[in-house]
Amino acid sequence: MKILKKITKTNPLDVIIKKATATETVLVLVNSRATVQSFTVPTALQGNWTNAKTGVGVTVSSNMAINSFQYLILKK
């Protein structure tokens, strides 16, 4: 398995990671801080995704706010 590629980092403690196969793309957003953080999401990753845990649709915009100590695992 390949190591996940870090796409962008708005703060040393916050990351966006993308992993793609031929059939699926996974996006992971992690906020490891005790406060709400905003992520700047690259244009190529914006759009409609599905929460991998809940199956609920999520729209990723250019600026995503993530609650304290929250992570999102999204897939397409």
Contacts in CASP RR format, 6 or more apart in sequence:
PFRMAT RR
TARGET T0000
AUTHOR 0000-0000-0000
METHOD contacts of the structure
MODEL  1
MKILKKITKTNPLDVIIKKATATETVLVLVNSRATVQSFTVPTALQGNWT
NAKTGVGVTVSSNMAINSFQYLILKK
2 19 0 8 1.000
4 17 0 8 1.000
4 18 0 8 1.000
4 19 0 8 1.000
4 28 0 8 1.000
5 17 0 8 1.000
5 18 0 8 1.000
5 19 0 8 1.000
6 15 0 8 1.000
6 16 0 8 1.000
6 17 0 8 1.000
7 16 0 8 1.000
7 17 0 8 1.000
7 18 0 8 1.000
7 42 0 8 1.000
7 45 0 8 1.000
8 16 0 8 1.000
8 39 0 8 1.000
8 40 0 8 1.000
8 41 0 8 1.000
8 42 0 8 1.000
9 15 0 8 1.000
9 16 0 8 1.000
10 37 0 8 1.000
10 38 0 8 1.000
10 39 0 8 1.000
10 40 0 8 1.000
11 33 0 8 1.000
11 37 0 8 1.000
13 31 0 8 1.000
13 32 0 8 1.000
13 33 0 8 1.000
14 30 0 8 1.000
14 31 0 8 1.000
14 32 0 8 1.000
14 33 0 8 1.000
14 37 0 8 1.000
14 39 0 8 1.000
14 66 0 8 1.000
15 28 0 8 1.000
15 29 0 8 1.000
15 30 0 8 1.000
16 27 0 8 1.000
16 28 0 8 1.000
16 29 0 8 1.000
16 30 0 8 1.000
16 39 0 8 1.000
16 41 0 8 1.000
16 45 0 8 1.000
17 27 0 8 1.000
17 28 0 8 1.000
17 30 0 8 1.000
18 25 0 8 1.000
18 26 0 8 1.000
18 27 0 8 1.000
18 28 0 8 1.000
18 45 0 8 1.000
19 25 0 8 1.000
19 26 0 8 1.000
19 28 0 8 1.000
20 26 0 8 1.000
24 75 0 8 1.000
24 76 0 8 1.000
25 75 0 8 1.000
25 76 0 8 1.000
26 52 0 8 1.000
26 73 0 8 1.000
26 74 0 8 1.000
26 75 0 8 1.000
27 45 0 8 1.000
27 49 0 8 1.000
27 60 0 8 1.000
27 72 0 8 1.000
27 73 0 8 1.000
27 74 0 8 1.000
27 75 0 8 1.000
27 76 0 8 1.000
28 71 0 8 1.000
28 72 0 8 1.000
28 73 0 8 1.000
28 74 0 8 1.000
29 39 0 8 1.000
29 64 0 8 1.000
29 66 0 8 1.000
29 71 0 8 1.000
29 72 0 8 1.000
29 74 0 8 1.000
30 66 0 8 1.000
30 71 0 8 1.000
31 37 0 8 1.000
31 39 0 8 1.000
31 66 0 8 1.000
31 67 0 8 1.000
31 68 0 8 1.000
31 69 0 8 1.000
31 70 0 8 1.000
31 71 0 8 1.000
32 69 0 8 1.000
33 68 0 8 1.000
33 69 0 8 1.000
34 68 0 8 1.000
34 69 0 8 1.000
35 68 0 8 1.000
36 65 0 8 1.000
36 66 0 8 1.000
36 67 0 8 1.000
36 68 0 8 1.000
37 65 0 8 1.000
37 66 0 8 1.000
37 68 0 8 1.000
38 63 0 8 1.000
38 64 0 8 1.000
38 65 0 8 1.000
38 66 0 8 1.000
39 63 0 8 1.000
39 64 0 8 1.000
39 65 0 8 1.000
39 66 0 8 1.000
40 62 0 8 1.000
40 63 0 8 1.000
41 60 0 8 1.000
41 61 0 8 1.000
41 62 0 8 1.000
41 63 0 8 1.000
41 64 0 8 1.000
43 62 0 8 1.000
45 60 0 8 1.000
46 60 0 8 1.000
46 61 0 8 1.000
46 62 0 8 1.000
47 59 0 8 1.000
47 60 0 8 1.000
47 61 0 8 1.000
48 57 0 8 1.000
48 58 0 8 1.000
48 59 0 8 1.000
48 60 0 8 1.000
48 76 0 8 1.000
49 57 0 8 1.000
49 58 0 8 1.000
49 59 0 8 1.000
49 60 0 8 1.000
49 74 0 8 1.000
49 75 0 8 1.000
49 76 0 8 1.000
50 56 0 8 1.000
50 57 0 8 1.000
50 58 0 8 1.000
50 74 0 8 1.000
50 75 0 8 1.000
50 76 0 8 1.000
51 57 0 8 1.000
51 58 0 8 1.000
51 72 0 8 1.000
51 73 0 8 1.000
51 74 0 8 1.000
52 73 0 8 1.000
52 74 0 8 1.000
52 75 0 8 1.000
53 73 0 8 1.000
58 72 0 8 1.000
58 74 0 8 1.000
60 74 0 8 1.000
66 72 0 8 1.000
END
